[in-house]
Amino acid sequence: MSKHAATESDQQVAERIAAAAGHVERLTRWHDDFPTPGVRFADLTPVFASSDGFRAVIESLAACAPEADLVAGVDARGFLLGAGVATVLGTGVLAIRKAGKLPPPVISREYSLEYGAAALEIPGNGVELRGRTVLLLDDVLATGGTLAAAAQLFEEAGAHVVAAAVVLELEALGGRALQGDYPLTSIVRIS
């Protein structure tokens, strides 16, 4: 599909995203006060468990950056997205891990969450990242710290983030404002 995606018009990409949005809106389960009081959790598990929903999401995310030569998915649901998109684009995939999950050396970045703080890591060696063009993927964009930290990891490693994409964006939390100058696509945006 990478050759096909490269030739898709903006209209075709918009149609892919709209088709995926229908699945996401219909299948997402919402949980109030999870994982902590005051947080409304978007459970995308039913979307990913639906063959049509998952396919539509993967194809729309792949269309966001057909020129990327590496796809990176944020721990943990981003792993599912990253593997699917990398397969469609014919690229490799790199898992952006939570702190302590990779052996040293690592490149690490701390960030704030809607309900706390955390850190992300990528390998510090073993994977040549300098000069690579990266598509960043995550499931949900909330306060924006996770995706921004992931982008900073790749910049520090000498890679270029050509685009970022998420399945669901919670606009009221302002996470888009923390992102870099790369294009950011959201399949569904909730006010």
MDAnalysis code that builds the backbone (N, CA, C; Angstrom):
import MDAnalysis as mda
import numpy as np

u = mda.Universe.empty(573, n_residues=191, atom_resindex=np.repeat(np.arange(191), 3), trajectory=True)
u.add_TopologyAttr("name", ["N", "CA", "C"] * 191)
u.add_TopologyAttr("resid", np.arange(1, 192))
u.add_TopologyAttr("resname", ["MET", "SER", "LYS", "HIS", "ALA", "ALA", "THR", "GLU", "SER", "ASP", "GLN", "GLN", "VAL", "ALA", "GLU", "ARG", "ILE", "ALA", "ALA", "ALA", "ALA", "GLY", "HIS", "VAL", "GLU", "ARG", "LEU", "THR", "ARG", "TRP", "HIS", "ASP", "ASP", "PHE", "PRO", "THR", "PRO", "GLY", "VAL", "ARG", "PHE", "ALA", "ASP", "LEU", "THR", "PRO", "VAL", "PHE", "ALA", "SER", "SER", "ASP", "GLY", "PHE", "ARG", "ALA", "VAL", "ILE", "GLU", "SER", "LEU", "ALA", "ALA", "CYS", "ALA", "PRO", "GLU", "ALA", "ASP", "LEU", "VAL", "ALA", "GLY", "VAL", "ASP", "ALA", "ARG", "GLY", "PHE", "LEU", "LEU", "GLY", "ALA", "GLY", "VAL", "ALA", "THR", "VAL", "LEU", "GLY", "THR", "GLY", "VAL", "LEU", "ALA", "ILE", "ARG", "LYS", "ALA", "GLY", "LYS", "LEU", "PRO", "PRO", "PRO", "VAL", "ILE", "SER", "ARG", "GLU", "TYR", "SER", "LEU", "GLU", "TYR", "GLY", "ALA", "ALA", "ALA", "LEU", "GLU", "ILE", "PRO", "GLY", "ASN", "GLY", "VAL", "GLU", "LEU", "ARG", "GLY", "ARG", "THR", "VAL", "LEU", "LEU", "LEU", "ASP", "ASP", "VAL", "LEU", "ALA", "THR", "GLY", "GLY", "THR", "LEU", "ALA", "ALA", "ALA", "ALA", "GLN", "LEU", "PHE", "GLU", "GLU", "ALA", "GLY", "ALA", "HIS", "VAL", "VAL", "ALA", "ALA", "ALA", "VAL", "VAL", "LEU", "GLU", "LEU", "GLU", "ALA", "LEU", "GLY", "GLY", "ARG", "ALA", "LEU", "GLN", "GLY", "ASP", "TYR", "PRO", "LEU", "THR", "SER", "ILE", "VAL", "ARG", "ILE", "SER"])
u.atoms.positions = np.array([
    [0.815, -1.197, 0.000],
    [0.000, 0.000, 0.000],
    [0.849, 1.247, 0.000],
    [2.113, 1.200, 0.371],
    [2.896, 2.420, 0.449],
    [2.935, 3.147, -0.876],
    [3.044, 2.417, -1.977],
    [3.033, 3.059, -3.293],
    [1.669, 3.685, -3.553],
    [0.616, 2.961, -3.184],
    [-0.741, 3.472, -3.377],
    [-0.996, 4.693, -2.498],
    [-0.597, 4.614, -1.226],
    [-0.834, 5.718, -0.302],
    [-0.127, 6.977, -0.770],
    [1.054, 6.819, -1.376],
    [1.805, 7.980, -1.835],
    [1.067, 8.716, -2.945],
    [0.215, 8.003, -3.675],
    [-0.491, 8.631, -4.785],
    [-1.910, 9.045, -4.418],
    [-2.327, 8.822, -3.189],
    [-3.681, 9.192, -2.789],
    [-3.812, 10.708, -2.710],
    [-4.949, 11.199, -3.130],
    [-5.231, 12.626, -3.035],
    [-5.657, 12.976, -1.613],
    [-5.666, 14.259, -1.308],
    [-6.150, 14.705, -0.001],
    [-7.587, 14.238, 0.221],
    [-8.386, 14.231, -0.844],
    [-9.778, 13.789, -0.763],
    [-9.850, 12.315, -0.375],
    [-8.998, 11.475, -0.968],
    [-8.994, 10.048, -0.658],
    [-8.552, 9.803, 0.781],
    [-7.563, 10.549, 1.240],
    [-7.113, 10.421, 2.630],
    [-8.247, 10.832, 3.568],
    [-8.925, 11.935, 3.263],
    [-10.050, 12.395, 4.092],
    [-11.155, 11.341, 4.137],
    [-11.413, 10.673, 3.024],
    [-12.429, 9.622, 2.987],
    [-12.016, 8.429, 3.846],
    [-10.731, 8.072, 3.822],
    [-10.235, 6.985, 4.677],
    [-10.439, 7.328, 6.151],
    [-10.083, 8.554, 6.509],
    [-10.210, 8.989, 7.900],
    [-11.676, 9.001, 8.314],
    [-12.553, 9.476, 7.444],
    [-13.987, 9.501, 7.768],
    [-14.527, 8.086, 7.969],
    [-14.098, 7.142, 7.150],
    [-14.550, 5.760, 7.311],
    [-14.071, 5.194, 8.649],
    [-12.822, 5.453, 8.984],
    [-12.296, 4.980, 10.266],
    [-13.013, 5.651, 11.426],
    [-13.315, 6.937, 11.289],
    [-13.997, 7.678, 12.361],
    [-15.344, 7.049, 12.698],
    [-16.052, 6.573, 11.698],
    [-17.336, 5.917, 11.956],
    [-17.182, 4.711, 12.872],
    [-16.163, 3.910, 12.625],
    [-15.899, 2.742, 13.477],
    [-15.498, 3.170, 14.890],
    [-14.621, 4.159, 14.980],
    [-14.140, 4.619, 16.291],
    [-15.298, 5.179, 17.112],
    [-16.124, 6.004, 16.500],
    [-17.248, 6.605, 17.225],
    [-18.251, 5.548, 17.683],
    [-18.478, 4.549, 16.873],
    [-19.467, 3.518, 17.181],
    [-18.968, 2.519, 18.218],
    [-17.681, 2.197, 18.199],
    [-17.178, 1.092, 19.014],
    [-16.437, 1.483, 20.290],
    [-16.008, 2.717, 20.426],
    [-15.253, 3.115, 21.623],
    [-16.132, 3.009, 22.861],
    [-15.560, 2.414, 23.917],
    [-16.241, 2.339, 25.216],
    [-15.648, 3.420, 26.108],
    [-16.497, 4.150, 26.807],
    [-16.044, 5.227, 27.693],
    [-16.215, 4.810, 29.145],
    [-15.198, 5.113, 29.960],
    [-15.226, 4.784, 31.385],
    [-14.869, 6.032, 32.188],
    [-15.815, 6.482, 32.996],
    [-15.569, 7.633, 33.861],
    [-14.769, 7.219, 35.085],
    [-13.947, 8.163, 35.568],
    [-13.144, 7.970, 36.791],
    [-12.192, 6.775, 36.703],
    [-11.607, 6.597, 35.523],
    [-10.616, 5.536, 35.339],
    [-9.460, 6.097, 34.527],
    [-8.218, 5.910, 34.918],
    [-7.711, 5.115, 36.031],
    [-7.741, 5.841, 37.372],
    [-8.077, 7.127, 37.360],
    [-8.207, 7.882, 38.608],
    [-9.460, 8.742, 38.533],
    [-9.973, 9.196, 39.678],
    [-11.157, 10.057, 39.669],
    [-10.943, 11.305, 38.809],
    [-11.970, 11.635, 38.040],
    [-11.923, 12.818, 37.188],
    [-11.435, 12.557, 35.772],
    [-10.895, 11.378, 35.510],
    [-10.414, 11.031, 34.172],
    [-11.482, 10.214, 33.468],
    [-11.742, 10.550, 32.212],
    [-12.673, 9.771, 31.384],
    [-11.836, 8.997, 30.377],
    [-11.817, 7.674, 30.524],
    [-10.954, 6.800, 29.751],
    [-11.657, 6.318, 28.489],
    [-10.975, 6.443, 27.351],
    [-11.490, 5.943, 26.076],
    [-10.903, 4.559, 25.839],
    [-11.732, 3.532, 25.901],
    [-11.291, 2.159, 25.668],
    [-11.496, 1.835, 24.195],
    [-10.391, 1.766, 23.460],
    [-10.431, 1.478, 22.027],
    [-10.367, -0.012, 21.717],
    [-10.361, -0.857, 22.748],
    [-10.261, -2.299, 22.550],
    [-11.307, -2.824, 21.564],
    [-12.584, -2.413, 21.667],
    [-13.570, -2.924, 20.704],
    [-13.280, -2.489, 19.261],
    [-12.675, -1.327, 19.079],
    [-12.309, -0.874, 17.735],
    [-11.243, -1.796, 17.165],
    [-10.221, -2.095, 17.971],
    [-9.114, -2.935, 17.520],
    [-9.555, -4.392, 17.348],
    [-10.568, -4.822, 18.091],
    [-11.058, -6.199, 17.992],
    [-11.959, -6.415, 16.776],
    [-12.433, -5.334, 16.184],
    [-13.261, -5.413, 14.981],
    [-12.354, -5.440, 13.752],
    [-12.465, -6.477, 12.930],
    [-11.584, -6.551, 11.754],
    [-11.792, -5.358, 10.833],
    [-13.033, -4.949, 10.620],
    [-13.291, -3.788, 9.757],
    [-12.807, -2.499, 10.405],
    [-13.066, -2.359, 11.708],
    [-12.634, -1.150, 12.413],
    [-11.124, -1.023, 12.450],
    [-10.447, -2.118, 12.794],
    [-8.985, -2.095, 12.879],
    [-8.369, -1.802, 11.511],
    [-8.868, -2.458, 10.475],
    [-8.354, -2.232, 9.123],
    [-8.540, -0.767, 8.715],
    [-9.696, -0.209, 8.968],
    [-9.959, 1.187, 8.594],
    [-9.027, 2.136, 9.343],
    [-8.805, 1.883, 10.629],
    [-7.902, 2.721, 11.422],
    [-6.480, 2.622, 10.885],
    [-6.004, 1.422, 10.659],
    [-4.630, 1.212, 10.179],
    [-4.428, 1.884, 8.821],
    [-5.345, 1.689, 7.906],
    [-5.198, 2.274, 6.575],
    [-5.238, 3.797, 6.613],
    [-6.066, 4.369, 7.477],
    [-6.121, 5.833, 7.555],
    [-4.853, 6.394, 8.193],
    [-4.313, 5.716, 9.211],
    [-3.069, 6.180, 9.825],
    [-1.903, 6.065, 8.846],
    [-1.855, 4.987, 8.075],
    [-0.790, 4.802, 7.085],
    [-0.820, 5.899, 6.025],
    [-2.001, 6.365, 5.691],
    [-2.134, 7.404, 4.663],
    [-1.610, 8.766, 5.132],
    [-1.375, 8.909, 6.431],
    [-0.909, 10.191, 6.981],
    [0.542, 10.496, 6.634],
    [1.359, 9.481, 6.418],
    [2.781, 9.707, 6.138],
    [3.353, 8.555, 5.327],
    [2.927, 8.418, 4.074],
    [3.414, 7.301, 3.259],
    [4.918, 7.371, 2.993],
    [5.523, 8.545, 3.209],
    [6.963, 8.712, 2.963],
    [7.835, 8.286, 4.141],
    [7.237, 7.988, 5.284],
    [8.007, 7.593, 6.466],
    [8.764, 6.295, 6.197],
    [9.994, 6.201, 6.716],
    [10.729, 4.947, 6.576],
    [10.811, 4.172, 7.890],
    [10.164, 4.715, 8.938],
    [10.070, 4.027, 10.222],
    [8.782, 4.464, 10.904],
    [8.064, 3.517, 11.465],
    [6.854, 3.807, 12.231],
    [7.172, 3.538, 13.690],
    [6.765, 4.451, 14.571],
    [7.017, 4.298, 16.004],
    [5.701, 4.391, 16.759],
    [5.435, 3.385, 17.587],
    [4.202, 3.338, 18.373],
    [4.505, 3.466, 19.848],
    [3.702, 4.288, 20.532],
    [3.891, 4.555, 21.957],
    [3.248, 3.448, 22.786],
    [3.974, 3.012, 23.812],
    [3.559, 1.989, 24.766],
    [2.169, 2.318, 25.314],
    [1.233, 1.452, 25.242],
    [1.259, 0.097, 24.754],
    [0.337, -0.072, 23.554],
    [-0.788, 0.620, 23.527],
    [-1.709, 0.426, 22.396],
    [-1.106, 0.936, 21.090],
    [-0.155, 1.858, 21.181],
    [0.548, 2.311, 19.989],
    [1.339, 1.197, 19.322],
    [1.696, 0.148, 20.096],
    [2.401, -0.996, 19.508],
    [1.517, -1.675, 18.459],
    [0.237, -1.849, 18.794],
    [-0.694, -2.481, 17.856],
    [-0.815, -1.647, 16.583],
    [-0.984, -0.350, 16.776],
    [-1.116, 0.560, 15.633],
    [0.159, 0.581, 14.809],
    [1.289, 0.694, 15.486],
    [2.566, 0.783, 14.789],
    [2.851, -0.443, 13.943],
    [2.602, -1.626, 14.485],
    [2.853, -2.853, 13.732],
    [1.969, -2.926, 12.490],
    [0.709, -2.585, 12.644],
    [-0.197, -2.616, 11.500],
    [0.187, -1.612, 10.431],
    [0.487, -0.390, 10.836],
    [0.843, 0.658, 9.876],
    [2.172, 0.336, 9.197],
    [3.146, -0.150, 9.951],
    [4.440, -0.508, 9.354],
    [4.262, -1.606, 8.300],
    [3.384, -2.548, 8.555],
    [3.124, -3.606, 7.587],
    [2.541, -3.025, 6.305],
    [1.596, -2.115, 6.450],
    [0.981, -1.488, 5.285],
    [2.008, -0.662, 4.501],
    [2.849, 0.083, 5.200],
    [3.821, 0.953, 4.539],
    [5.078, 0.214, 4.078],
    [5.282, -0.989, 4.565],
    [6.484, -1.728, 4.205],
    [7.724, -1.185, 4.886],
    [7.576, -0.724, 6.135],
    [8.695, -0.162, 6.898],
    [8.951, -1.013, 8.140],
    [9.951, -0.612, 8.896],
    [10.158, -1.195, 10.206],
    [9.288, -0.477, 11.222],
    [9.229, -1.059, 12.424],
    [8.462, -0.470, 13.516],
    [9.334, -0.448, 14.761],
    [9.218, 0.608, 15.539],
    [9.963, 0.730, 16.786],
    [8.986, 1.011, 17.917],
    [9.087, 0.236, 18.979],
    [8.243, 0.432, 20.152],
    [8.875, 1.485, 21.053],
    [8.114, 2.508, 21.371],
    [8.535, 3.529, 22.335],
    [8.051, 3.025, 23.681],
    [9.004, 2.682, 24.573],
    [8.674, 1.969, 25.799],
    [8.556, 2.893, 27.000],
    [7.801, 2.432, 27.988],
    [7.782, 3.081, 29.291],
    [9.122, 2.837, 29.962],
    [9.486, 3.715, 30.878],
    [10.783, 3.629, 31.552],
    [10.988, 2.271, 32.208],
    [12.223, 1.762, 32.096],
    [12.593, 0.521, 32.755],
    [12.305, -0.736, 31.973],
    [11.786, -0.632, 30.765],
    [11.432, -1.813, 29.971],
    [12.505, -2.197, 28.961],
    [13.507, -1.329, 28.749],
    [14.582, -1.608, 27.798],
    [15.912, -1.700, 28.531],
    [16.812, -2.554, 28.057],
    [18.146, -2.578, 28.656],
    [18.933, -1.340, 28.224],
    [19.884, -0.907, 29.044],
    [20.692, 0.255, 28.672],
    [21.630, -0.084, 27.512],
    [22.068, 0.928, 26.795],
    [21.765, 2.341, 26.969],
    [20.427, 2.703, 26.321],
    [19.787, 3.707, 26.874],
    [18.520, 4.201, 26.348],
    [18.573, 5.717, 26.247],
    [17.706, 6.249, 25.422],
    [17.440, 7.681, 25.386],
    [16.106, 7.828, 26.097],
    [16.051, 8.686, 27.097],
    [14.865, 8.790, 27.948],
    [14.342, 10.215, 27.986],
    [13.028, 10.346, 28.143],
    [12.404, 11.664, 28.246],
    [11.246, 11.576, 29.228],
    [11.264, 12.453, 30.240],
    [10.153, 12.524, 31.198],
    [9.087, 13.471, 30.662],
    [7.846, 13.247, 31.096],
    [6.733, 14.076, 30.654],
    [5.605, 13.999, 31.675],
    [4.651, 14.929, 31.555],
    [3.489, 14.963, 32.450],
    [2.300, 14.325, 31.770],
    [1.533, 13.602, 32.555],
    [0.288, 12.993, 32.114],
    [-0.883, 13.758, 32.711],
    [-2.058, 13.458, 32.203],
    [-3.288, 14.024, 32.746],
    [-3.434, 13.664, 34.219],
    [-2.883, 12.516, 34.623],
    [-3.052, 12.021, 35.991],
    [-1.731, 11.634, 36.639],
    [-0.616, 12.313, 36.289],
    [0.669, 12.007, 36.917],
    [1.842, 12.351, 36.029],
    [2.949, 11.652, 36.222],
    [4.157, 11.844, 35.423],
    [4.715, 10.485, 35.045],
    [5.496, 10.459, 33.965],
    [6.071, 9.206, 33.482],
    [7.293, 9.523, 32.627],
    [7.893, 8.488, 32.070],
    [9.022, 8.649, 31.164],
    [8.911, 7.628, 30.047],
    [9.413, 8.007, 28.873],
    [9.472, 7.121, 27.719],
    [10.924, 6.887, 27.350],
    [11.179, 5.738, 26.702],
    [12.538, 5.408, 26.293],
    [12.549, 4.727, 24.929],
    [13.662, 4.945, 24.220],
    [13.964, 4.214, 22.997],
    [15.400, 3.715, 23.125],
    [15.779, 2.714, 22.334],
    [17.157, 2.217, 22.433],
    [18.177, 3.311, 22.130],
    [19.255, 3.310, 22.898],
    [20.340, 4.256, 22.677],
    [21.346, 3.756, 21.660],
    [21.287, 2.475, 21.331],
    [22.112, 1.906, 20.268],
    [21.416, 0.669, 19.724],
    [21.954, 0.109, 18.658],
    [21.371, -1.091, 18.071],
    [20.368, -0.820, 16.969],
    [19.790, 0.366, 16.949],
    [18.870, 0.787, 15.896],
    [19.363, 2.137, 15.411],
    [19.776, 2.211, 14.152],
    [20.263, 3.483, 13.611],
    [19.069, 4.395, 13.334],
    [18.997, 5.500, 14.061],
    [17.877, 6.425, 13.920],
    [18.273, 7.718, 13.203],
    [19.546, 8.058, 13.208],
    [19.991, 9.308, 12.579],
    [19.582, 9.330, 11.109],
    [18.885, 10.405, 10.738],
    [18.461, 10.593, 9.361],
    [17.176, 9.889, 8.975],
    [16.598, 9.113, 9.870],
    [15.362, 8.389, 9.558],
    [14.175, 9.338, 9.565],
    [13.164, 9.018, 8.766],
    [11.907, 9.768, 8.760],
    [10.869, 8.919, 9.484],
    [10.279, 9.483, 10.524],
    [9.465, 8.716, 11.468],
    [8.017, 9.207, 11.484],
    [7.097, 8.251, 11.468],
    [5.678, 8.500, 11.731],
    [5.421, 8.035, 13.157],
    [5.008, 8.960, 14.035],
    [4.678, 8.641, 15.431],
    [3.205, 8.314, 15.556],
    [2.901, 7.254, 16.308],
    [1.511, 6.849, 16.507],
    [1.215, 6.639, 17.980],
    [0.030, 7.056, 18.377],
    [-0.484, 6.750, 19.710],
    [-1.988, 6.594, 19.588],
    [-2.594, 6.029, 20.608],
    [-4.030, 5.808, 20.544],
    [-4.812, 7.085, 20.839],
    [-4.452, 7.784, 21.930],
    [-5.220, 8.957, 22.362],
    [-4.282, 10.132, 22.613],
    [-4.676, 11.311, 22.146],
    [-3.979, 12.556, 22.471],
    [-4.833, 13.282, 23.499],
    [-4.312, 13.401, 24.709],
    [-5.022, 14.099, 25.786],
    [-4.266, 15.393, 26.090],
    [-3.448, 15.400, 27.122],
    [-2.704, 16.615, 27.477],
    [-1.479, 16.834, 26.592],
    [-1.092, 15.827, 25.820],
    [-0.050, 15.982, 24.815],
    [1.359, 15.654, 25.232],
    [1.587, 15.411, 26.513],
    [2.937, 15.159, 26.989],
    [3.571, 13.909, 26.421],
    [2.791, 12.850, 26.271],
    [3.335, 11.588, 25.782],
    [3.846, 11.726, 24.356],
    [3.030, 12.240, 23.473],
    [3.418, 12.365, 22.072],
    [4.563, 13.358, 21.901],
    [4.529, 14.465, 22.636],
    [5.616, 15.441, 22.567],
    [6.933, 14.829, 23.049],
    [6.885, 14.057, 24.129],
    [8.094, 13.395, 24.635],
    [8.628, 12.402, 23.609],
    [7.743, 11.664, 22.956],
    [8.168, 10.710, 21.931],
    [8.867, 11.428, 20.786],
    [8.316, 12.533, 20.345],
    [8.945, 13.305, 19.261],
    [10.325, 13.796, 19.683],
    [10.447, 14.261, 20.912],
    [11.739, 14.747, 21.412],
    [12.776, 13.628, 21.459],
    [12.360, 12.418, 21.795],
    [13.280, 11.279, 21.790],
    [13.901, 11.088, 20.406],
    [13.069, 11.130, 19.383],
    [13.576, 10.906, 18.028],
    [14.430, 12.069, 17.540],
    [14.064, 13.280, 17.903],
    [14.891, 14.428, 17.548],
    [16.272, 14.299, 18.187],
    [16.305, 13.909, 19.454],
    [17.571, 13.729, 20.156],
    [18.427, 12.648, 19.491],
    [17.775, 11.629, 18.928],
    [18.492, 10.540, 18.268],
    [18.889, 10.885, 16.832],
    [18.504, 12.077, 16.350],
    [18.880, 12.498, 15.006],
    [17.890, 12.130, 13.918],
    [16.705, 11.657, 14.305],
    [15.665, 11.326, 13.332],
    [14.782, 12.551, 13.096],
    [13.975, 12.481, 12.049],
    [13.051, 13.567, 11.722],
    [11.620, 13.037, 11.776],
    [10.811, 13.611, 12.648],
    [9.399, 13.233, 12.734],
    [8.667, 13.929, 11.600],
    [8.172, 13.136, 10.636],
    [7.485, 13.712, 9.479],
    [5.997, 13.881, 9.723],
    [5.448, 13.151, 10.692],
    [4.027, 13.261, 11.017],
    [3.759, 12.487, 12.303],
    [2.654, 12.831, 12.930],
    [2.140, 12.089, 14.081],
    [0.658, 11.884, 13.845],
    [0.139, 10.783, 14.374],
    [-1.283, 10.504, 14.208],
    [-1.794, 9.740, 15.414],
    [-3.048, 10.010, 15.756],
    [-3.713, 9.354, 16.870],
    [-5.103, 8.919, 16.427],
    [-5.653, 7.975, 17.151],
    [-7.010, 7.529, 16.856],
    [-8.018, 8.537, 17.391],
    [-7.779, 9.031, 18.604],
    [-8.745, 9.882, 19.290],
    [-8.032, 11.063, 19.935],
    [-8.542, 12.257, 19.731],
    [-7.983, 13.454, 20.354],
    [-9.038, 14.092, 21.260],
    [-8.671, 14.338, 22.507],
    [-9.548, 15.020, 23.464],
    [-9.156, 16.497, 23.444],
    [-9.803, 17.260, 22.577],
    [-9.404, 18.647, 22.312],
    [-9.421, 19.539, 23.542],
    [-10.346, 19.326, 24.449],
    [-10.475, 20.186, 25.623],
    [-9.227, 20.175, 26.497],
    [-8.401, 19.145, 26.392],
    [-7.198, 19.040, 27.218],
    [-5.989, 19.740, 26.601],
    [-6.120, 20.235, 25.356],
    [-5.096, 21.094, 24.761],
    [-3.792, 20.430, 24.362],
    [-3.769, 19.137, 24.168],
    [-2.536, 18.434, 23.845],
    [-1.907, 18.808, 22.519],
    [-2.693, 19.270, 21.586],
    [-2.180, 19.659, 20.263],
    [-1.183, 20.807, 20.383],
    [-1.392, 21.690, 21.344],
    [-0.518, 22.858, 21.503],
    [0.909, 22.480, 21.876],
    [1.123, 21.310, 22.454],
    [2.467, 20.881, 22.853],
    [3.249, 20.217, 21.730],
    [2.588, 19.965, 20.609],
    [3.239, 19.221, 19.538],
    [4.141, 20.126, 18.711],
    [5.093, 19.514, 18.031],
    [6.049, 20.234, 17.196],
    [5.425, 20.698, 15.895],
    [6.287, 20.996, 14.921],
    [5.793, 21.525, 13.653],
    [5.419, 20.434, 12.653],
    [5.411, 19.171, 13.084],
    [4.997, 18.076, 12.216],
    [3.475, 18.064, 12.101],
    [2.947, 17.593, 10.961],
    [1.488, 17.455, 10.846],
    [0.977, 16.442, 11.875],
    [-0.154, 16.742, 12.470],
    [-0.783, 15.857, 13.448],
    [-2.198, 15.543, 12.977],
    [-2.475, 14.250, 12.776],
    [-3.782, 13.812, 12.332],
    [-4.484, 13.068, 13.454],
    [-5.757, 13.375, 13.648],
    [-6.608, 12.656, 14.599],
    [-7.779, 12.082, 13.817],
    [-8.034, 10.798, 13.989],
    [-9.179, 10.198, 13.296],
    [-10.477, 10.778, 13.839],
    [-10.577, 10.887, 15.170],
    [-11.757, 11.486, 15.809],
    [-11.274, 12.533, 16.797],
    [-11.933, 13.692, 16.760],
    [-11.625, 14.764, 17.721],
    [-12.875, 15.008, 18.563],
    [-12.697, 14.916, 19.883],
    [-13.794, 15.129, 20.827],
    [-13.554, 16.463, 21.517],
    [-14.563, 17.328, 21.491],
    [-14.434, 18.656, 22.149],
    [-14.459, 18.567, 23.646],
])
